[in-house]
Every structure is written in structure tokens, then in C-alpha cells.
Amino acid sequence: MPKLLCTCGYIHNLSPIPDDGYIVIKDQTYESLIEYEINLSQLQSSRKTEYTDQDLLISRINELQERLYKCPDCNEIQWIKKDGTIERYKCI
Ligand SMILES: [Zn+2]
């Protein structure tokens, strides 16, 4: 069960889909995201659906996304980058 620990000790539960975080897309890659979403939608609605093609598009979509989680106890924001690193910001 994936979890994310805040510096205050709060534990974000990342198991539910969707979870209570935010999806972040870099503005420069937004058009690619839309293109992948359209292609995925077209693949899913066609009768010749190849799951490997869908998996590839889903993988590309996921690679564009980063995640934000705001701690409800201390307001710290944790930004999970594409490479898996986490940056932490305190909200005042
Ligand atoms: Zn916290």
C-alpha cells in the first residue's frame, strides 16, 4: 500500500484511485498530454484495440505527470517529481 510520509508524521494514503493529491503537468508538455489522451481515446473506442499500444500511451501520459500533496495537519506541500525525488515546501 503506497504511502507518503510528511515531515510532521502525517501519512498520505496513495492507494485510492483517485487519491487526495494533485496532478501537475508542465505547461511545455501539456499539448503532448492532450495528444496522448486523444490517441488513447481513439484506440479505446476502436475495435482493433491493441493493449500494448494503450499501455504505451498510458505510460507516456504517466511520465508527463508529477504529483502534489498538501498535508492537512501542517500545510507542507510535497512535490513528487518525475524522477521520484520529493521537494517539500512549507505554506505560511
Ligand atoms: Zn505535515
PDB file of the backbone (N, CA, C, O) and the ligand in Angstrom, with CONECT records:
HET     ZN  A 101       1
ATOM      1  N   MET A   1       0.851  -1.177   0.000  1.00  0.00           N
ATOM      2  CA  MET A   1       0.000   0.000   0.000  1.00  0.00           C
ATOM      3  C   MET A   1       0.902   1.247   0.000  1.00  0.00           C
ATOM      4  O   MET A   1       1.569   1.525   0.996  1.00  0.00           O
ATOM      5  N   PRO A   2       0.922   1.994  -1.108  1.00  0.00           N
ATOM      6  CA  PRO A   2       1.812   3.159  -1.173  1.00  0.00           C
ATOM      7  C   PRO A   2       1.375   4.268  -0.224  1.00  0.00           C
ATOM      8  O   PRO A   2       0.195   4.594  -0.102  1.00  0.00           O
ATOM      9  N   LYS A   3       2.376   4.830   0.440  1.00  0.00           N
ATOM     10  CA  LYS A   3       2.129   5.912   1.396  1.00  0.00           C
ATOM     11  C   LYS A   3       3.209   6.961   1.231  1.00  0.00           C
ATOM     12  O   LYS A   3       4.287   6.687   0.702  1.00  0.00           O
ATOM     13  N   LEU A   4       2.906   8.173   1.692  1.00  0.00           N
ATOM     14  CA  LEU A   4       3.850   9.275   1.643  1.00  0.00           C
ATOM     15  C   LEU A   4       3.873   9.909   3.018  1.00  0.00           C
ATOM     16  O   LEU A   4       2.843  10.340   3.535  1.00  0.00           O
ATOM     17  N   LEU A   5       5.058   9.962   3.604  1.00  0.00           N
ATOM     18  CA  LEU A   5       5.190  10.469   4.968  1.00  0.00           C
ATOM     19  C   LEU A   5       5.557  11.950   4.949  1.00  0.00           C
ATOM     20  O   LEU A   5       6.520  12.350   4.296  1.00  0.00           O
ATOM     21  N   CYS A   6       4.790  12.753   5.663  1.00  0.00           N
ATOM     22  CA  CYS A   6       5.099  14.176   5.831  1.00  0.00           C
ATOM     23  C   CYS A   6       6.142  14.315   6.944  1.00  0.00           C
ATOM     24  O   CYS A   6       6.298  13.424   7.779  1.00  0.00           O
ATOM     25  N   THR A   7       6.848  15.440   6.940  1.00  0.00           N
ATOM     26  CA  THR A   7       7.854  15.654   7.979  1.00  0.00           C
ATOM     27  C   THR A   7       7.236  15.758   9.371  1.00  0.00           C
ATOM     28  O   THR A   7       7.932  15.547  10.365  1.00  0.00           O
ATOM     29  N   CYS A   8       5.926  16.083   9.466  1.00  0.00           N
ATOM     30  CA  CYS A   8       5.249  16.181  10.769  1.00  0.00           C
ATOM     31  C   CYS A   8       4.774  14.819  11.261  1.00  0.00           C
ATOM     32  O   CYS A   8       4.348  14.687  12.409  1.00  0.00           O
ATOM     33  N   GLY A   9       4.843  13.812  10.403  1.00  0.00           N
ATOM     34  CA  GLY A   9       4.398  12.481  10.793  1.00  0.00           C
ATOM     35  C   GLY A   9       3.095  12.057  10.138  1.00  0.00           C
ATOM     36  O   GLY A   9       2.728  10.883  10.198  1.00  0.00           O
ATOM     37  N   TYR A  10       2.394  12.987   9.516  1.00  0.00           N
ATOM     38  CA  TYR A  10       1.153  12.631   8.830  1.00  0.00           C
ATOM     39  C   TYR A  10       1.476  11.680   7.669  1.00  0.00           C
ATOM     40  O   TYR A  10       2.499  11.827   7.000  1.00  0.00           O
ATOM     41  N   ILE A  11       0.601  10.718   7.445  1.00  0.00           N
ATOM     42  CA  ILE A  11       0.815   9.750   6.368  1.00  0.00           C
ATOM     43  C   ILE A  11      -0.277   9.907   5.313  1.00  0.00           C
ATOM     44  O   ILE A  11      -1.460   9.711   5.592  1.00  0.00           O
ATOM     45  N   HIS A  12       0.138  10.265   4.098  1.00  0.00           N
ATOM     46  CA  HIS A  12      -0.792  10.307   2.973  1.00  0.00           C
ATOM     47  C   HIS A  12      -0.971   8.886   2.454  1.00  0.00           C
ATOM     48  O   HIS A  12       0.007   8.180   2.206  1.00  0.00           O
ATOM     49  N   ASN A  13      -2.216   8.472   2.291  1.00  0.00           N
ATOM     50  CA  ASN A  13      -2.513   7.166   1.715  1.00  0.00           C
ATOM     51  C   ASN A  13      -2.651   7.335   0.207  1.00  0.00           C
ATOM     52  O   ASN A  13      -3.581   7.992  -0.261  1.00  0.00           O
ATOM     53  N   LEU A  14      -1.739   6.753  -0.551  1.00  0.00           N
ATOM     54  CA  LEU A  14      -1.740   6.905  -2.000  1.00  0.00           C
ATOM     55  C   LEU A  14      -2.451   5.756  -2.702  1.00  0.00           C
ATOM     56  O   LEU A  14      -2.418   5.675  -3.929  1.00  0.00           O
ATOM     57  N   SER A  15      -3.091   4.867  -1.953  1.00  0.00           N
ATOM     58  CA  SER A  15      -3.739   3.695  -2.548  1.00  0.00           C
ATOM     59  C   SER A  15      -5.022   4.009  -3.308  1.00  0.00           C
ATOM     60  O   SER A  15      -5.226   3.471  -4.396  1.00  0.00           O
ATOM     61  N   PRO A  16      -5.910   4.878  -2.762  1.00  0.00           N
ATOM     62  CA  PRO A  16      -7.164   5.106  -3.503  1.00  0.00           C
ATOM     63  C   PRO A  16      -6.899   5.732  -4.864  1.00  0.00           C
ATOM     64  O   PRO A  16      -5.970   6.524  -5.022  1.00  0.00           O
ATOM     65  N   ILE A  17      -7.705   5.381  -5.827  1.00  0.00           N
ATOM     66  CA  ILE A  17      -7.627   5.988  -7.162  1.00  0.00           C
ATOM     67  C   ILE A  17      -8.981   6.601  -7.472  1.00  0.00           C
ATOM     68  O   ILE A  17      -9.944   5.851  -7.638  1.00  0.00           O
ATOM     69  N   PRO A  18      -9.112   7.904  -7.560  1.00  0.00           N
ATOM     70  CA  PRO A  18      -8.056   8.884  -7.348  1.00  0.00           C
ATOM     71  C   PRO A  18      -7.778   9.097  -5.858  1.00  0.00           C
ATOM     72  O   PRO A  18      -8.635   8.844  -5.011  1.00  0.00           O
ATOM     73  N   ASP A  19      -6.564   9.567  -5.554  1.00  0.00           N
ATOM     74  CA  ASP A  19      -6.241   9.897  -4.169  1.00  0.00           C
ATOM     75  C   ASP A  19      -6.501  11.381  -3.941  1.00  0.00           C
ATOM     76  O   ASP A  19      -7.088  12.040  -4.799  1.00  0.00           O
ATOM     77  N   ASP A  20      -6.074  11.918  -2.798  1.00  0.00           N
ATOM     78  CA  ASP A  20      -6.401  13.314  -2.489  1.00  0.00           C
ATOM     79  C   ASP A  20      -5.301  14.298  -2.924  1.00  0.00           C
ATOM     80  O   ASP A  20      -5.275  15.441  -2.469  1.00  0.00           O
ATOM     81  N   GLY A  21      -4.403  13.854  -3.796  1.00  0.00           N
ATOM     82  CA  GLY A  21      -3.343  14.726  -4.292  1.00  0.00           C
ATOM     83  C   GLY A  21      -3.758  15.458  -5.556  1.00  0.00           C
ATOM     84  O   GLY A  21      -4.902  15.391  -6.007  1.00  0.00           O
ATOM     85  N   TYR A  22      -2.784  16.152  -6.102  1.00  0.00           N
ATOM     86  CA  TYR A  22      -2.996  16.917  -7.328  1.00  0.00           C
ATOM     87  C   TYR A  22      -2.048  16.397  -8.403  1.00  0.00           C
ATOM     88  O   TYR A  22      -0.917  16.005  -8.118  1.00  0.00           O
ATOM     89  N   ILE A  23      -2.530  16.403  -9.639  1.00  0.00           N
ATOM     90  CA  ILE A  23      -1.682  16.045 -10.777  1.00  0.00           C
ATOM     91  C   ILE A  23      -1.125  17.329 -11.362  1.00  0.00           C
ATOM     92  O   ILE A  23      -1.866  18.283 -11.603  1.00  0.00           O
ATOM     93  N   VAL A  24       0.188  17.353 -11.590  1.00  0.00           N
ATOM     94  CA  VAL A  24       0.861  18.538 -12.113  1.00  0.00           C
ATOM     95  C   VAL A  24       1.441  18.208 -13.482  1.00  0.00           C
ATOM     96  O   VAL A  24       2.138  17.208 -13.658  1.00  0.00           O
ATOM     97  N   ILE A  25       1.137  19.066 -14.441  1.00  0.00           N
ATOM     98  CA  ILE A  25       1.661  18.913 -15.791  1.00  0.00           C
ATOM     99  C   ILE A  25       2.437  20.179 -16.144  1.00  0.00           C
ATOM    100  O   ILE A  25       1.916  21.287 -16.014  1.00  0.00           O
ATOM    101  N   LYS A  26       3.669  20.017 -16.587  1.00  0.00           N
ATOM    102  CA  LYS A  26       4.456  21.162 -17.022  1.00  0.00           C
ATOM    103  C   LYS A  26       3.793  21.770 -18.258  1.00  0.00           C
ATOM    104  O   LYS A  26       3.402  21.052 -19.179  1.00  0.00           O
ATOM    105  N   ASP A  27       3.672  23.081 -18.270  1.00  0.00           N
ATOM    106  CA  ASP A  27       2.976  23.757 -19.363  1.00  0.00           C
ATOM    107  C   ASP A  27       3.567  23.382 -20.725  1.00  0.00           C
ATOM    108  O   ASP A  27       2.828  23.234 -21.698  1.00  0.00           O
ATOM    109  N   GLN A  28       4.872  23.229 -20.798  1.00  0.00           N
ATOM    110  CA  GLN A  28       5.532  22.913 -22.067  1.00  0.00           C
ATOM    111  C   GLN A  28       5.180  21.522 -22.596  1.00  0.00           C
ATOM    112  O   GLN A  28       5.376  21.246 -23.780  1.00  0.00           O
ATOM    113  N   THR A  29       4.665  20.644 -21.734  1.00  0.00           N
ATOM    114  CA  THR A  29       4.317  19.291 -22.177  1.00  0.00           C
ATOM    115  C   THR A  29       2.803  19.079 -22.233  1.00  0.00           C
ATOM    116  O   THR A  29       2.337  17.973 -22.511  1.00  0.00           O
ATOM    117  N   TYR A  30       2.039  20.137 -21.968  1.00  0.00           N
ATOM    118  CA  TYR A  30       0.582  19.995 -21.910  1.00  0.00           C
ATOM    119  C   TYR A  30       0.005  19.531 -23.249  1.00  0.00           C
ATOM    120  O   TYR A  30      -0.883  18.679 -23.281  1.00  0.00           O
ATOM    121  N   GLU A  31       0.511  20.092 -24.357  1.00  0.00           N
ATOM    122  CA  GLU A  31      -0.014  19.694 -25.670  1.00  0.00           C
ATOM    123  C   GLU A  31       0.272  18.224 -25.953  1.00  0.00           C
ATOM    124  O   GLU A  31      -0.549  17.549 -26.574  1.00  0.00           O
ATOM    125  N   SER A  32       1.416  17.717 -25.512  1.00  0.00           N
ATOM    126  CA  SER A  32       1.714  16.289 -25.676  1.00  0.00           C
ATOM    127  C   SER A  32       0.709  15.452 -24.891  1.00  0.00           C
ATOM    128  O   SER A  32       0.240  14.418 -25.366  1.00  0.00           O
ATOM    129  N   LEU A  33       0.385  15.911 -23.684  1.00  0.00           N
ATOM    130  CA  LEU A  33      -0.591  15.190 -22.874  1.00  0.00           C
ATOM    131  C   LEU A  33      -1.926  15.098 -23.598  1.00  0.00           C
ATOM    132  O   LEU A  33      -2.532  14.028 -23.657  1.00  0.00           O
ATOM    133  N   ILE A  34      -2.385  16.220 -24.151  1.00  0.00           N
ATOM    134  CA  ILE A  34      -3.666  16.230 -24.867  1.00  0.00           C
ATOM    135  C   ILE A  34      -3.603  15.277 -26.065  1.00  0.00           C
ATOM    136  O   ILE A  34      -4.544  14.526 -26.321  1.00  0.00           O
ATOM    137  N   GLU A  35      -2.486  15.315 -26.795  1.00  0.00           N
ATOM    138  CA  GLU A  35      -2.322  14.433 -27.954  1.00  0.00           C
ATOM    139  C   GLU A  35      -2.395  12.960 -27.534  1.00  0.00           C
ATOM    140  O   GLU A  35      -3.069  12.160 -28.183  1.00  0.00           O
ATOM    141  N   TYR A  36      -1.705  12.609 -26.455  1.00  0.00           N
ATOM    142  CA  TYR A  36      -1.728  11.224 -25.971  1.00  0.00           C
ATOM    143  C   TYR A  36      -3.132  10.830 -25.512  1.00  0.00           C
ATOM    144  O   TYR A  36      -3.579   9.711 -25.763  1.00  0.00           O
ATOM    145  N   GLU A  37      -3.824  11.750 -24.840  1.00  0.00           N
ATOM    146  CA  GLU A  37      -5.185  11.460 -24.366  1.00  0.00           C
ATOM    147  C   GLU A  37      -6.128  11.218 -25.542  1.00  0.00           C
ATOM    148  O   GLU A  37      -6.949  10.301 -25.505  1.00  0.00           O
ATOM    149  N   ILE A  38      -6.010  12.039 -26.582  1.00  0.00           N
ATOM    150  CA  ILE A  38      -6.861  11.862 -27.765  1.00  0.00           C
ATOM    151  C   ILE A  38      -6.555  10.527 -28.430  1.00  0.00           C
ATOM    152  O   ILE A  38      -7.471   9.783 -28.781  1.00  0.00           O
ATOM    153  N   ASN A  39      -5.275  10.221 -28.605  1.00  0.00           N
ATOM    154  CA  ASN A  39      -4.891   8.943 -29.220  1.00  0.00           C
ATOM    155  C   ASN A  39      -5.392   7.761 -28.393  1.00  0.00           C
ATOM    156  O   ASN A  39      -5.867   6.765 -28.941  1.00  0.00           O
ATOM    157  N   LEU A  40      -5.285   7.878 -27.089  1.00  0.00           N
ATOM    158  CA  LEU A  40      -5.758   6.805 -26.212  1.00  0.00           C
ATOM    159  C   LEU A  40      -7.263   6.632 -26.338  1.00  0.00           C
ATOM    160  O   LEU A  40      -7.762   5.508 -26.398  1.00  0.00           O
ATOM    161  N   SER A  41      -7.979   7.734 -26.379  1.00  0.00           N
ATOM    162  CA  SER A  41      -9.428   7.677 -26.515  1.00  0.00           C
ATOM    163  C   SER A  41      -9.826   7.028 -27.835  1.00  0.00           C
ATOM    164  O   SER A  41     -10.752   6.218 -27.886  1.00  0.00           O
ATOM    165  N   GLN A  42      -9.117   7.392 -28.901  1.00  0.00           N
ATOM    166  CA  GLN A  42      -9.409   6.797 -30.210  1.00  0.00           C
ATOM    167  C   GLN A  42      -9.107   5.302 -30.212  1.00  0.00           C
ATOM    168  O   GLN A  42      -9.865   4.512 -30.775  1.00  0.00           O
ATOM    169  N   LEU A  43      -8.007   4.919 -29.587  1.00  0.00           N
ATOM    170  CA  LEU A  43      -7.668   3.493 -29.511  1.00  0.00           C
ATOM    171  C   LEU A  43      -8.717   2.711 -28.735  1.00  0.00           C
ATOM    172  O   LEU A  43      -9.124   1.619 -29.132  1.00  0.00           O
ATOM    173  N   GLN A  44      -9.143   3.292 -27.624  1.00  0.00           N
ATOM    174  CA  GLN A  44     -10.107   2.591 -26.768  1.00  0.00           C
ATOM    175  C   GLN A  44     -11.469   2.457 -27.430  1.00  0.00           C
ATOM    176  O   GLN A  44     -12.210   1.518 -27.143  1.00  0.00           O
ATOM    177  N   SER A  45     -11.805   3.396 -28.319  1.00  0.00           N
ATOM    178  CA  SER A  45     -13.109   3.323 -28.977  1.00  0.00           C
ATOM    179  C   SER A  45     -13.069   2.496 -30.267  1.00  0.00           C
ATOM    180  O   SER A  45     -14.113   2.163 -30.827  1.00  0.00           O
ATOM    181  N   SER A  46     -11.870   2.170 -30.729  1.00  0.00           N
ATOM    182  CA  SER A  46     -11.774   1.362 -31.954  1.00  0.00           C
ATOM    183  C   SER A  46     -11.926  -0.114 -31.612  1.00  0.00           C
ATOM    184  O   SER A  46     -11.708  -0.533 -30.475  1.00  0.00           O
ATOM    185  N   ARG A  47     -12.298  -0.877 -32.603  1.00  0.00           N
ATOM    186  CA  ARG A  47     -12.469  -2.318 -32.381  1.00  0.00           C
ATOM    187  C   ARG A  47     -11.144  -3.061 -32.503  1.00  0.00           C
ATOM    188  O   ARG A  47     -11.026  -4.226 -32.121  1.00  0.00           O
ATOM    189  N   LYS A  48     -10.145  -2.356 -33.048  1.00  0.00           N
ATOM    190  CA  LYS A  48      -8.852  -3.006 -33.258  1.00  0.00           C
ATOM    191  C   LYS A  48      -7.876  -2.665 -32.125  1.00  0.00           C
ATOM    192  O   LYS A  48      -6.676  -2.504 -32.348  1.00  0.00           O
ATOM    193  N   THR A  49      -8.396  -2.562 -30.958  1.00  0.00           N
ATOM    194  CA  THR A  49      -7.589  -2.124 -29.831  1.00  0.00           C
ATOM    195  C   THR A  49      -6.450  -3.098 -29.530  1.00  0.00           C
ATOM    196  O   THR A  49      -6.652  -4.298 -29.343  1.00  0.00           O
ATOM    197  N   GLU A  50      -5.259  -2.533 -29.494  1.00  0.00           N
ATOM    198  CA  GLU A  50      -4.088  -3.302 -29.075  1.00  0.00           C
ATOM    199  C   GLU A  50      -3.716  -2.813 -27.677  1.00  0.00           C
ATOM    200  O   GLU A  50      -3.415  -1.635 -27.480  1.00  0.00           O
ATOM    201  N   TYR A  51      -3.742  -3.713 -26.728  1.00  0.00           N
ATOM    202  CA  TYR A  51      -3.474  -3.298 -25.358  1.00  0.00           C
ATOM    203  C   TYR A  51      -2.058  -2.766 -25.183  1.00  0.00           C
ATOM    204  O   TYR A  51      -1.814  -1.905 -24.338  1.00  0.00           O
ATOM    205  N   THR A  52      -1.121  -3.282 -25.985  1.00  0.00           N
ATOM    206  CA  THR A  52       0.244  -2.772 -25.842  1.00  0.00           C
ATOM    207  C   THR A  52       0.315  -1.303 -26.255  1.00  0.00           C
ATOM    208  O   THR A  52       1.049  -0.523 -25.647  1.00  0.00           O
ATOM    209  N   ASP A  53      -0.450  -0.919 -27.292  1.00  0.00           N
ATOM    210  CA  ASP A  53      -0.493   0.485 -27.691  1.00  0.00           C
ATOM    211  C   ASP A  53      -1.115   1.341 -26.593  1.00  0.00           C
ATOM    212  O   ASP A  53      -0.633   2.435 -26.301  1.00  0.00           O
ATOM    213  N   GLN A  54      -2.178   0.841 -25.992  1.00  0.00           N
ATOM    214  CA  GLN A  54      -2.812   1.571 -24.895  1.00  0.00           C
ATOM    215  C   GLN A  54      -1.844   1.704 -23.725  1.00  0.00           C
ATOM    216  O   GLN A  54      -1.723   2.773 -23.127  1.00  0.00           O
ATOM    217  N   ASP A  55      -1.166   0.624 -23.409  1.00  0.00           N
ATOM    218  CA  ASP A  55      -0.210   0.653 -22.297  1.00  0.00           C
ATOM    219  C   ASP A  55       0.903   1.661 -22.556  1.00  0.00           C
ATOM    220  O   ASP A  55       1.341   2.361 -21.643  1.00  0.00           O
ATOM    221  N   LEU A  56       1.355   1.730 -23.799  1.00  0.00           N
ATOM    222  CA  LEU A  56       2.402   2.681 -24.155  1.00  0.00           C
ATOM    223  C   LEU A  56       1.915   4.113 -23.965  1.00  0.00           C
ATOM    224  O   LEU A  56       2.632   4.948 -23.415  1.00  0.00           O
ATOM    225  N   LEU A  57       0.692   4.396 -24.420  1.00  0.00           N
ATOM    226  CA  LEU A  57       0.154   5.747 -24.267  1.00  0.00           C
ATOM    227  C   LEU A  57      -0.062   6.091 -22.794  1.00  0.00           C
ATOM    228  O   LEU A  57       0.245   7.202 -22.361  1.00  0.00           O
ATOM    229  N   ILE A  58      -0.584   5.149 -22.034  1.00  0.00           N
ATOM    230  CA  ILE A  58      -0.793   5.387 -20.600  1.00  0.00           C
ATOM    231  C   ILE A  58       0.548   5.645 -19.919  1.00  0.00           C
ATOM    232  O   ILE A  58       0.656   6.507 -19.046  1.00  0.00           O
ATOM    233  N   SER A  59       1.557   4.897 -20.323  1.00  0.00           N
ATOM    234  CA  SER A  59       2.895   5.096 -19.763  1.00  0.00           C
ATOM    235  C   SER A  59       3.427   6.497 -20.101  1.00  0.00           C
ATOM    236  O   SER A  59       4.004   7.171 -19.249  1.00  0.00           O
ATOM    237  N   ARG A  60       3.228   6.917 -21.335  1.00  0.00           N
ATOM    238  CA  ARG A  60       3.683   8.264 -21.734  1.00  0.00           C
ATOM    239  C   ARG A  60       2.939   9.349 -20.967  1.00  0.00           C
ATOM    240  O   ARG A  60       3.531  10.348 -20.558  1.00  0.00           O
ATOM    241  N   ILE A  61       1.643   9.149 -20.776  1.00  0.00           N
ATOM    242  CA  ILE A  61       0.851  10.116 -20.006  1.00  0.00           C
ATOM    243  C   ILE A  61       1.376  10.187 -18.577  1.00  0.00           C
ATOM    244  O   ILE A  61       1.558  11.275 -18.030  1.00  0.00           O
ATOM    245  N   ASN A  62       1.617   9.027 -17.974  1.00  0.00           N
ATOM    246  CA  ASN A  62       2.115   8.998 -16.597  1.00  0.00           C
ATOM    247  C   ASN A  62       3.489   9.640 -16.469  1.00  0.00           C
ATOM    248  O   ASN A  62       3.806  10.252 -15.449  1.00  0.00           O
ATOM    249  N   GLU A  63       4.309   9.494 -17.522  1.00  0.00           N
ATOM    250  CA  GLU A  63       5.657  10.074 -17.479  1.00  0.00           C
ATOM    251  C   GLU A  63       5.625  11.600 -17.504  1.00  0.00           C
ATOM    252  O   GLU A  63       6.598  12.238 -17.100  1.00  0.00           O
ATOM    253  N   LEU A  64       4.535  12.194 -17.967  1.00  0.00           N
ATOM    254  CA  LEU A  64       4.421  13.660 -18.005  1.00  0.00           C
ATOM    255  C   LEU A  64       3.951  14.233 -16.671  1.00  0.00           C
ATOM    256  O   LEU A  64       4.058  15.436 -16.429  1.00  0.00           O
ATOM    257  N   GLN A  65       3.434  13.366 -15.817  1.00  0.00           N
ATOM    258  CA  GLN A  65       2.772  13.851 -14.608  1.00  0.00           C
ATOM    259  C   GLN A  65       3.696  13.859 -13.399  1.00  0.00           C
ATOM    260  O   GLN A  65       4.514  12.962 -13.197  1.00  0.00           O
ATOM    261  N   GLU A  66       3.529  14.907 -12.611  1.00  0.00           N
ATOM    262  CA  GLU A  66       4.131  14.958 -11.285  1.00  0.00           C
ATOM    263  C   GLU A  66       2.975  15.133 -10.307  1.00  0.00           C
ATOM    264  O   GLU A  66       1.856  15.439 -10.718  1.00  0.00           O
ATOM    265  N   ARG A  67       3.235  14.943  -9.027  1.00  0.00           N
ATOM    266  CA  ARG A  67       2.141  14.944  -8.054  1.00  0.00           C
ATOM    267  C   ARG A  67       2.421  15.913  -6.917  1.00  0.00           C
ATOM    268  O   ARG A  67       3.567  16.103  -6.510  1.00  0.00           O
ATOM    269  N   LEU A  68       1.353  16.522  -6.412  1.00  0.00           N
ATOM    270  CA  LEU A  68       1.443  17.383  -5.234  1.00  0.00           C
ATOM    271  C   LEU A  68       0.509  16.843  -4.159  1.00  0.00           C
ATOM    272  O   LEU A  68      -0.608  16.408  -4.438  1.00  0.00           O
ATOM    273  N   TYR A  69       0.997  16.884  -2.922  1.00  0.00           N
ATOM    274  CA  TYR A  69       0.172  16.513  -1.780  1.00  0.00           C
ATOM    275  C   TYR A  69       0.332  17.574  -0.714  1.00  0.00           C
ATOM    276  O   TYR A  69       1.453  17.957  -0.381  1.00  0.00           O
ATOM    277  N   LYS A  70      -0.783  18.056  -0.173  1.00  0.00           N
ATOM    278  CA  LYS A  70      -0.739  19.055   0.898  1.00  0.00           C
ATOM    279  C   LYS A  70      -1.150  18.390   2.200  1.00  0.00           C
ATOM    280  O   LYS A  70      -2.207  17.767   2.299  1.00  0.00           O
ATOM    281  N   CYS A  71      -0.300  18.538   3.179  1.00  0.00           N
ATOM    282  CA  CYS A  71      -0.569  17.923   4.479  1.00  0.00           C
ATOM    283  C   CYS A  71      -1.703  18.674   5.180  1.00  0.00           C
ATOM    284  O   CYS A  71      -1.630  19.895   5.320  1.00  0.00           O
ATOM    285  N   PRO A  72      -2.744  17.973   5.621  1.00  0.00           N
ATOM    286  CA  PRO A  72      -3.848  18.637   6.315  1.00  0.00           C
ATOM    287  C   PRO A  72      -3.481  19.069   7.734  1.00  0.00           C
ATOM    288  O   PRO A  72      -4.188  19.881   8.331  1.00  0.00           O
ATOM    289  N   ASP A  73      -2.395  18.542   8.277  1.00  0.00           N
ATOM    290  CA  ASP A  73      -2.009  18.887   9.642  1.00  0.00           C
ATOM    291  C   ASP A  73      -1.055  20.080   9.706  1.00  0.00           C
ATOM    292  O   ASP A  73      -1.223  20.950  10.561  1.00  0.00           O
ATOM    293  N   CYS A  74      -0.051  20.139   8.811  1.00  0.00           N
ATOM    294  CA  CYS A  74       0.959  21.197   8.913  1.00  0.00           C
ATOM    295  C   CYS A  74       1.061  22.052   7.646  1.00  0.00           C
ATOM    296  O   CYS A  74       1.884  22.966   7.591  1.00  0.00           O
ATOM    297  N   ASN A  75       0.254  21.775   6.643  1.00  0.00           N
ATOM    298  CA  ASN A  75       0.216  22.523   5.373  1.00  0.00           C
ATOM    299  C   ASN A  75       1.468  22.382   4.524  1.00  0.00           C
ATOM    300  O   ASN A  75       1.640  23.131   3.562  1.00  0.00           O
ATOM    301  N   GLU A  76       2.339  21.449   4.851  1.00  0.00           N
ATOM    302  CA  GLU A  76       3.506  21.234   3.994  1.00  0.00           C
ATOM    303  C   GLU A  76       3.041  20.656   2.654  1.00  0.00           C
ATOM    304  O   GLU A  76       2.178  19.780   2.600  1.00  0.00           O
ATOM    305  N   ILE A  77       3.634  21.169   1.584  1.00  0.00           N
ATOM    306  CA  ILE A  77       3.367  20.623   0.252  1.00  0.00           C
ATOM    307  C   ILE A  77       4.540  19.761  -0.161  1.00  0.00           C
ATOM    308  O   ILE A  77       5.696  20.179  -0.100  1.00  0.00           O
ATOM    309  N   GLN A  78       4.221  18.557  -0.579  1.00  0.00           N
ATOM    310  CA  GLN A  78       5.245  17.638  -1.073  1.00  0.00           C
ATOM    311  C   GLN A  78       5.029  17.470  -2.571  1.00  0.00           C
ATOM    312  O   GLN A  78       3.951  17.083  -3.023  1.00  0.00           O
ATOM    313  N   TRP A  79       6.062  17.767  -3.316  1.00  0.00           N
ATOM    314  CA  TRP A  79       6.008  17.710  -4.776  1.00  0.00           C
ATOM    315  C   TRP A  79       6.830  16.510  -5.213  1.00  0.00           C
ATOM    316  O   TRP A  79       8.055  16.511  -5.090  1.00  0.00           O
ATOM    317  N   ILE A  80       6.156  15.486  -5.725  1.00  0.00           N
ATOM    318  CA  ILE A  80       6.843  14.288  -6.205  1.00  0.00           C
ATOM    319  C   ILE A  80       7.167  14.503  -7.684  1.00  0.00           C
ATOM    320  O   ILE A  80       6.274  14.593  -8.526  1.00  0.00           O
ATOM    321  N   LYS A  81       8.455  14.581  -7.972  1.00  0.00           N
ATOM    322  CA  LYS A  81       8.922  14.839  -9.329  1.00  0.00           C
ATOM    323  C   LYS A  81       8.894  13.568 -10.166  1.00  0.00           C
ATOM    324  O   LYS A  81       8.746  12.463  -9.644  1.00  0.00           O
ATOM    325  N   LYS A  82       9.038  13.750 -11.479  1.00  0.00           N
ATOM    326  CA  LYS A  82       9.003  12.597 -12.398  1.00  0.00           C
ATOM    327  C   LYS A  82      10.089  11.579 -12.078  1.00  0.00           C
ATOM    328  O   LYS A  82       9.901  10.378 -12.271  1.00  0.00           O
ATOM    329  N   ASP A  83      11.231  12.065 -11.586  1.00  0.00           N
ATOM    330  CA  ASP A  83      12.335  11.146 -11.284  1.00  0.00           C
ATOM    331  C   ASP A  83      12.199  10.508  -9.899  1.00  0.00           C
ATOM    332  O   ASP A  83      13.077   9.764  -9.461  1.00  0.00           O
ATOM    333  N   GLY A  84      11.088  10.806  -9.213  1.00  0.00           N
ATOM    334  CA  GLY A  84      10.834  10.191  -7.918  1.00  0.00           C
ATOM    335  C   GLY A  84      11.332  10.999  -6.735  1.00  0.00           C
ATOM    336  O   GLY A  84      11.031  10.664  -5.589  1.00  0.00           O
ATOM    337  N   THR A  85      12.093  12.065  -6.995  1.00  0.00           N
ATOM    338  CA  THR A  85      12.545  12.898  -5.890  1.00  0.00           C
ATOM    339  C   THR A  85      11.370  13.700  -5.340  1.00  0.00           C
ATOM    340  O   THR A  85      10.386  13.941  -6.039  1.00  0.00           O
ATOM    341  N   ILE A  86      11.485  14.104  -4.095  1.00  0.00           N
ATOM    342  CA  ILE A  86      10.414  14.857  -3.435  1.00  0.00           C
ATOM    343  C   ILE A  86      10.969  16.191  -2.955  1.00  0.00           C
ATOM    344  O   ILE A  86      11.969  16.242  -2.239  1.00  0.00           O
ATOM    345  N   GLU A  87      10.303  17.272  -3.360  1.00  0.00           N
ATOM    346  CA  GLU A  87      10.616  18.599  -2.830  1.00  0.00           C
ATOM    347  C   GLU A  87       9.527  18.967  -1.841  1.00  0.00           C
ATOM    348  O   GLU A  87       8.352  18.671  -2.056  1.00  0.00           O
ATOM    349  N   ARG A  88       9.926  19.616  -0.752  1.00  0.00           N
ATOM    350  CA  ARG A  88       8.961  19.959   0.294  1.00  0.00           C
ATOM    351  C   ARG A  88       8.923  21.472   0.465  1.00  0.00           C
ATOM    352  O   ARG A  88       9.962  22.133   0.488  1.00  0.00           O
ATOM    353  N   TYR A  89       7.717  22.009   0.585  1.00  0.00           N
ATOM    354  CA  TYR A  89       7.520  23.447   0.759  1.00  0.00           C
ATOM    355  C   TYR A  89       6.565  23.668   1.912  1.00  0.00           C
ATOM    356  O   TYR A  89       5.542  22.993   2.025  1.00  0.00           O
ATOM    357  N   LYS A  90       6.905  24.618   2.770  1.00  0.00           N
ATOM    358  CA  LYS A  90       6.017  24.977   3.874  1.00  0.00           C
ATOM    359  C   LYS A  90       5.149  26.163   3.465  1.00  0.00           C
ATOM    360  O   LYS A  90       5.668  27.189   3.026  1.00  0.00           O
ATOM    361  N   CYS A  91       3.860  26.030   3.603  1.00  0.00           N
ATOM    362  CA  CYS A  91       2.933  27.128   3.323  1.00  0.00           C
ATOM    363  C   CYS A  91       2.817  27.993   4.569  1.00  0.00           C
ATOM    364  O   CYS A  91       2.693  27.483   5.682  1.00  0.00           O
ATOM    365  N   ILE A  92       2.857  29.280   4.373  1.00  0.00           N
ATOM    366  CA  ILE A  92       2.757  30.202   5.504  1.00  0.00           C
ATOM    367  C   ILE A  92       1.333  30.638   5.686  1.00  0.00           C
ATOM    368  O   ILE A  92       1.038  31.419   6.590  1.00  0.00           O
TER     369      ILE A  92
HETATM  370 ZN    ZN A 101       2.508  17.521   7.804  1.00  0.00          ZN2+
END
